């Protein structure tokens, strides 16, 4: 089971910030072979959901209040270290992220921009696809809603 920490940008330690940026780069840039601007100047307004196993960051998301990213609350940068995925930590970090949105922002209306190959994963968490697929940074995505 993951140990979850939920923090504002200002509450992150330097080590936590470094580790979350490293994990995001490891998966989204290197593993997915996608050159894009990960550091996008909105981490500062996000709430960061960090999942630790044996004191090591292995899962992460960032969440936004309604109006900061989409009109609904949102979850983004959902990532689990490659060697940890078989433990199903994606479900743990997403459930913690949904709970953080409900607790902090008092809403259950959540929109995500999901990579299409993960639709079933998000369906299992009660997200439903809306609209057409689109390319984001060369990767097929679809909007999904939870409520």
C-alpha positions as CSV (number, residue, x, y, z in Angstrom):
1,X,0.0,0.0,0.0
2,X,1.2,3.5,-0.8
3,X,1.8,6.1,1.8
4,X,0.0,9.2,0.4
5,X,1.0,12.8,1.0
6,X,-1.1,15.7,-0.3
7,X,0.7,19.1,-0.5
8,X,0.6,22.5,-2.0
9,X,3.5,23.6,-4.2
10,X,4.9,25.7,-1.3
11,X,4.7,22.7,1.1
12,X,6.8,20.4,-1.2
13,X,10.4,19.9,0.0
14,X,13.2,20.4,-2.5
15,X,13.7,16.6,-2.6
16,X,10.0,15.9,-3.2
17,X,9.9,18.5,-6.1
18,X,13.0,17.0,-7.6
19,X,11.7,13.5,-7.3
20,X,8.3,14.3,-8.8
21,X,9.9,16.1,-11.8
22,X,12.3,13.2,-12.2
23,X,9.5,10.7,-12.2
24,X,7.4,12.7,-14.7
25,X,10.4,13.1,-17.0
26,X,11.3,9.4,-16.6
27,X,7.9,8.3,-17.8
28,X,6.4,11.1,-20.0
29,X,9.6,12.1,-21.8
30,X,12.0,9.2,-21.8
31,X,9.7,6.1,-21.7
32,X,7.0,7.6,-23.9
33,X,9.6,9.2,-26.2
34,X,7.7,12.5,-26.2
35,X,9.4,15.8,-26.2
36,X,7.1,18.3,-24.6
37,X,7.2,21.1,-22.0
38,X,6.5,19.3,-18.7
39,X,7.4,22.2,-16.5
40,X,4.5,24.5,-17.5
41,X,4.3,27.1,-14.8
42,X,1.1,25.6,-13.3
43,X,2.6,23.3,-10.8
44,X,2.6,26.3,-8.5
45,X,-1.3,26.4,-8.4
46,X,-1.7,22.6,-8.3
47,X,-2.2,20.4,-5.3
48,X,0.3,17.5,-5.5
49,X,-0.6,14.0,-4.6
50,X,2.5,11.9,-3.9
51,X,2.6,8.1,-3.4
52,X,5.5,6.6,-1.6
53,X,6.7,3.0,-1.2
54,X,9.5,2.5,1.3
55,X,10.1,6.3,1.4
56,X,10.6,6.4,-2.4
57,X,8.2,8.3,-4.7
58,X,6.6,5.8,-7.0
59,X,3.3,7.4,-8.0
60,X,2.1,11.0,-8.5
61,X,-0.6,13.3,-9.7
62,X,-1.4,16.9,-9.6
63,X,-4.9,18.2,-9.1
64,X,-6.6,21.5,-9.8
65,X,-9.6,23.3,-8.4
66,X,-12.5,24.0,-10.8
67,X,-11.5,26.8,-13.2
68,X,-7.7,26.4,-12.9
69,X,-7.3,23.9,-15.8
70,X,-10.8,22.9,-16.9
71,X,-14.2,24.3,-15.7
72,X,-14.4,21.2,-13.5
73,X,-11.8,20.1,-11.0
74,X,-9.1,18.1,-12.7
75,X,-6.3,15.5,-12.3
76,X,-3.2,15.5,-14.4
77,X,0.3,14.1,-14.8
78,X,-0.9,10.7,-13.5
79,X,2.3,8.7,-13.3
80,X,3.5,5.4,-11.7
81,X,7.1,4.3,-12.0
82,X,7.4,1.5,-14.6
83,X,8.8,-1.1,-12.2
84,X,5.9,-0.5,-9.7
85,X,2.9,-0.7,-12.1
86,X,2.2,-4.4,-11.5
87,X,1.2,-3.5,-7.9
88,X,-1.7,-1.5,-9.4
89,X,-0.6,1.7,-7.7
90,X,-2.3,3.7,-10.4
91,X,-5.6,2.9,-8.7
92,X,-4.3,4.0,-5.3
93,X,-2.9,7.3,-6.5
94,X,-6.1,8.1,-8.5
95,X,-8.4,7.2,-5.6
96,X,-6.3,9.4,-3.4
97,X,-6.5,12.2,-6.0
98,X,-10.3,11.9,-6.2
99,X,-10.5,12.0,-2.4
100,X,-8.2,15.1,-2.3
101,X,-10.5,16.9,-4.7
102,X,-13.6,16.0,-2.7
103,X,-11.9,17.0,0.6
104,X,-10.2,20.2,-0.5
105,X,-12.4,21.5,-3.3
106,X,-15.8,20.0,-2.2
107,X,-16.7,18.7,-5.6
108,X,-17.0,15.4,-7.4
109,X,-17.1,16.8,-10.9
110,X,-13.7,16.0,-12.3
111,X,-12.4,16.2,-15.9
112,X,-9.2,14.5,-17.1
113,X,-7.4,14.5,-20.4
114,X,-6.6,10.8,-20.6
115,X,-4.3,8.9,-22.9
116,X,-6.6,6.8,-25.0
117,X,-4.8,3.5,-24.3
118,X,-5.8,4.0,-20.6
119,X,-9.5,4.4,-21.1
120,X,-10.4,1.1,-19.5
121,X,-8.2,1.9,-16.5
122,X,-10.1,5.2,-16.0
123,X,-13.5,3.5,-16.7
124,X,-12.7,1.2,-13.8
125,X,-12.5,4.4,-11.6
126,X,-15.9,5.6,-12.9
127,X,-14.6,8.1,-15.5
128,X,-16.6,8.2,-18.8
129,X,-15.3,9.3,-22.1
130,X,-16.8,12.5,-23.6
131,X,-16.2,13.9,-27.0
132,X,-13.8,12.9,-29.7
133,X,-10.3,11.7,-29.5
134,X,-7.6,14.3,-30.1
135,X,-3.8,14.4,-30.3
136,X,-1.9,16.0,-27.4
137,X,1.9,16.1,-27.9
138,X,1.5,13.5,-30.6
139,X,-0.3,11.0,-28.3
140,X,-4.1,10.2,-28.7
141,X,-6.1,11.5,-25.8
142,X,-9.8,11.8,-24.8
143,X,-11.6,13.9,-22.3
144,X,-13.2,11.9,-19.5
145,X,-15.6,13.0,-16.7
146,X,-16.2,11.7,-13.2
147,X,-19.2,12.8,-11.1
